[in-house]
Amino acid sequence: MSLDNLVENVQATNSELKDADYDLDREACTELAMLVTALDPEEPDELVRRAIHALFDSYVQTGKLDFNLRSEYDATYDEYLAGMSYDEMAGGGQTFPQDEDEGRRYQY
């Protein structure tokens, strides 16, 4: 294959994506077409899913997700996963409900 083949394949994929059910701007459509051409997934949807996972992982690893969550919700992703704040995890301000079963839910 040559550069000419690559250009043709990207342009063809780009045209197909424009007819698909994606609401993408021109730049995103061209980038997705290049990725589809290079990686040859079964469906372009697979690359969209991978992109979401990559963006999510990037935001978690760099702390951007926690920054945005803390700004908007005063919580972090770890707190969200744990279902309790850091203060609650450390035992600060901990009060247990009267119900015996519920009170032991997070005791170790």
Long-range contacts (C-beta under 8 A, 24 or more apart in sequence): 6-37, 9-37, 10-34, 10-37, 13-37, 17-44, 20-44, 22-48
